[in-house]
Amino acid sequence: MVTKLTSQDLKAVSAIHQAELPGILSEFGTEFLEKFYRESLHIPELFTFIEKEDEQVIGLITGTTSLDGLYFKVVKRDILGFFSLIMKHLITHPASIFKIIRILTYPGFSNKDSELLTIAVSRRYQKRGIGRKLFASAVKEFKKRKIIHFKIGVYERLKANGFYRKIGCRKLHTFNFLGEQMNYYVYRQP
């Protein structure tokens, strides 16, 4: 059953995110992700839905009506807490500082576009239609918020590209981000 994320599900969502979504946020660890999702609950333009089976979180999807300043708004809610977690990571992974600096060049951060930020399903529950179900929930939420189209950024190497094409997303363009090819898709409301 798809429901909105609550504080009771933060650990499970963070664990799924870290296990299924490679990237800089996952590199910071589950404690960072848990804080990120906790603070995101207070950002009106951001939403996360989860899928549960037998009271266990098995998938998640996150979207925003505007990327403009979004990550700053989340971090601003507990600057010292985020700073502490990032510094802890940088002590053991100093090269990550370059990724953090480069991440600020992500094309979506410079506009007010709506974007689907994450979608992840626990590995053992994949290929059962859960991603489609979560995506449909996000589409419905965007529609409720009067958003007629939204973008999705995905690394070229990920199987998710096929998923997005199958569910009706159209590829806009490809760009290089953090040394990897990334595709930008758009989904338009029917």
C-alpha positions as CSV (number, residue, x, y, z in Angstrom):
1,M,0.0,0.0,0.0
2,V,1.4,3.4,-1.0
3,T,1.4,6.0,1.8
4,K,3.2,9.2,2.6
5,L,6.5,9.0,4.4
6,T,6.3,9.4,8.2
7,S,9.1,9.7,10.8
8,Q,8.5,6.0,11.8
9,D,9.8,4.9,8.4
10,L,13.0,7.0,8.1
11,K,15.4,4.2,8.9
12,A,13.9,1.8,6.4
13,V,13.7,4.4,3.6
14,S,17.3,5.4,4.3
15,A,18.5,1.8,4.1
16,I,16.7,1.2,0.8
17,H,18.1,4.5,-0.6
18,Q,21.6,3.6,0.3
19,A,21.3,0.0,-1.0
20,E,19.6,0.8,-4.3
21,L,20.6,4.3,-5.3
22,P,24.3,4.9,-6.0
23,G,25.5,8.5,-5.6
24,I,26.9,11.1,-3.3
25,L,24.0,11.1,-0.9
26,S,24.3,7.3,-0.4
27,E,28.0,7.7,0.1
28,F,27.3,9.9,3.2
29,G,25.6,6.9,4.8
30,T,22.3,6.0,6.3
31,E,22.6,8.5,9.2
32,F,22.9,11.3,6.7
33,L,20.0,10.0,4.6
34,E,17.8,9.6,7.6
35,K,18.5,13.2,8.6
36,F,17.8,14.3,5.0
37,Y,14.5,12.5,4.8
38,R,13.5,13.7,8.3
39,E,14.1,17.3,7.4
40,S,12.4,16.9,4.0
41,L,9.2,16.1,5.8
42,H,9.0,19.9,6.6
43,I,9.6,21.2,3.0
44,P,6.2,21.8,1.4
45,E,7.4,21.5,-2.2
46,L,9.0,18.1,-1.5
47,F,7.1,14.8,-1.1
48,T,8.0,11.1,-0.5
49,F,5.7,8.2,-0.8
50,I,6.5,4.7,0.3
51,E,5.2,1.2,-0.5
52,K,4.8,-1.2,2.3
53,E,4.2,-4.9,2.4
54,D,3.3,-6.6,5.7
55,E,4.2,-3.3,7.5
56,Q,7.7,-3.4,5.9
57,V,8.9,-0.5,3.7
58,I,9.8,-2.0,0.3
59,G,10.1,1.0,-1.9
60,L,10.1,4.8,-2.1
61,I,9.6,7.7,-4.5
62,T,10.5,11.4,-3.9
63,G,9.5,14.4,-6.0
64,T,9.6,18.2,-5.8
65,T,7.6,20.9,-7.4
66,S,10.7,23.1,-7.6
67,L,14.4,22.2,-7.4
68,D,15.3,25.9,-7.0
69,G,17.2,26.0,-3.6
70,L,15.7,22.8,-2.5
71,Y,18.8,21.1,-1.0
72,F,19.7,24.3,0.8
73,K,16.2,24.5,2.3
74,V,16.6,20.9,3.6
75,V,20.1,21.4,5.0
76,K,19.2,24.8,6.5
77,R,16.8,23.1,8.8
78,D,19.8,21.7,10.7
79,I,23.0,23.2,9.3
80,L,25.2,22.0,12.2
81,G,23.8,18.5,12.1
82,F,24.4,18.1,8.3
83,F,27.8,19.8,8.6
84,S,28.9,17.4,11.3
85,L,27.8,14.3,9.2
86,I,29.5,15.6,6.1
87,M,32.7,16.4,8.0
88,K,32.7,12.9,9.5
89,H,32.5,11.5,6.0
90,L,35.2,13.8,4.6
91,I,37.7,12.7,7.3
92,T,37.6,9.2,6.0
93,H,36.9,10.1,2.3
94,P,38.7,13.4,1.7
95,A,38.3,13.1,-2.1
96,S,34.6,13.5,-1.7
97,I,35.1,17.2,-1.3
98,F,35.5,17.5,-5.1
99,K,32.2,15.6,-5.7
100,I,30.4,17.9,-3.3
101,I,31.8,21.0,-5.1
102,R,30.9,19.5,-8.5
103,I,27.4,18.4,-7.4
104,L,26.6,22.1,-7.2
105,T,26.8,22.2,-11.0
106,Y,23.8,19.8,-11.4
107,P,21.7,21.5,-14.2
108,G,18.5,21.1,-12.3
109,F,19.6,23.2,-9.3
110,S,19.6,26.3,-11.5
111,N,15.9,26.2,-12.4
112,K,12.5,26.0,-10.8
113,D,11.5,22.8,-12.7
114,S,9.6,20.0,-11.0
115,E,11.6,16.8,-10.8
116,L,11.3,13.3,-9.7
117,L,14.3,12.9,-7.4
118,T,14.4,9.3,-6.4
119,I,12.6,6.0,-6.9
120,A,13.9,2.8,-5.4
121,V,12.5,-0.6,-4.6
122,S,14.2,-3.2,-2.4
123,R,16.1,-5.7,-4.6
124,R,14.0,-8.7,-3.6
125,Y,10.8,-6.9,-4.5
126,Q,11.8,-5.6,-7.9
127,K,10.1,-6.7,-11.1
128,R,6.7,-6.9,-9.4
129,G,5.1,-3.6,-10.5
130,I,6.0,-1.7,-7.4
131,G,8.0,0.9,-9.2
132,R,5.1,1.5,-11.5
133,K,2.7,1.8,-8.6
134,L,5.0,4.3,-6.9
135,F,5.4,6.3,-10.1
136,A,1.7,6.5,-10.5
137,S,1.4,7.9,-7.0
138,A,4.0,10.6,-7.8
139,V,2.1,11.4,-11.1
140,K,-1.1,11.8,-9.1
141,E,0.6,14.0,-6.5
142,F,2.2,16.2,-9.2
143,K,-1.2,16.5,-10.8
144,K,-2.8,17.5,-7.5
145,R,-0.2,20.2,-7.2
146,K,-1.1,21.5,-10.7
147,I,2.2,20.3,-12.2
148,I,1.7,19.2,-15.9
149,H,5.2,17.8,-16.5
150,F,8.2,16.9,-14.5
151,K,11.8,15.9,-15.2
152,I,13.8,12.9,-14.2
153,G,17.6,12.7,-14.2
154,V,19.1,9.2,-14.3
155,Y,22.7,7.9,-15.0
156,E,23.0,6.3,-18.4
157,R,24.4,3.1,-16.8
158,L,21.3,2.3,-14.7
159,K,18.5,0.0,-15.8
160,A,16.1,2.7,-14.7
161,N,16.4,4.2,-18.2
162,G,14.4,1.3,-19.7
163,F,11.8,1.7,-16.9
164,Y,11.3,5.4,-17.7
165,R,11.0,4.8,-21.4
166,K,8.4,2.0,-20.8
167,I,6.2,4.2,-18.6
168,G,6.0,7.0,-21.2
169,C,8.8,9.3,-20.3
170,R,10.6,11.1,-23.2
171,K,14.3,11.6,-23.3
172,L,15.2,15.3,-23.5
173,H,18.9,15.2,-23.6
174,T,22.1,13.6,-22.2
175,F,24.8,15.5,-20.3
176,N,27.9,14.7,-18.3
177,F,27.6,15.0,-14.5
178,L,30.3,14.0,-12.0
179,G,32.2,12.2,-14.8
180,E,29.2,10.1,-16.0
181,Q,26.7,10.3,-18.7
182,M,23.2,11.3,-17.4
183,N,19.9,11.3,-19.2
184,Y,17.2,13.9,-18.6
185,Y,13.7,12.6,-19.2
186,V,10.3,14.4,-19.1
187,Y,6.9,13.0,-18.1
188,R,3.9,14.9,-19.3
189,Q,0.5,14.5,-17.6
190,P,-2.1,12.9,-19.9
